[in-house]
């Protein structure tokens, strides 16, 4: 093997290592940046969740009864499901990061493709943290219950 070929091989490996290091740094910046943003937004989204829940129960569900206002109720409940879902995701993300660390978040987000919420539920279950576990379960029920309910209401309309 000639010196030029050896240098090209070493250069290629160094570029590969540099790209790998940059990718790892981007992942860590994304995770810790997401944690910072989530920690700032979660208190607000917790308030929005309670407001959305009250609106769903006391305003949007009664609006779903008459056919004339059912379309509005369907859209409003669907929007509420996204508020619940965002709160659920942020809580799951922060709980996974706090209980099992950055590698569990990486597994949840990038490798397993199952997201951080089930991992947070599993972590809370195994750590015996019942209140966060119940909160995650209730938020998941609210998210998907409202989403499926809104779609069912929309299908009931004669368009």
Secondary structure, DSSP 4 states (H G I P E B T S, - for coil): --HHHHHHHHHHHHHHHHHHHHHHHHHHHHHHHHHHHHHHHHHHHHHHHHHHHHHIIIIIHHHTTSHHHHHHHHHHHHHHHHHHHHHHHHHHHHHHHHHH-HHHHHIIIIIS-S-HHHHHHHHHHHHT-HHHHHHHHHHHHHHHHHHHHHHHHHHTS--
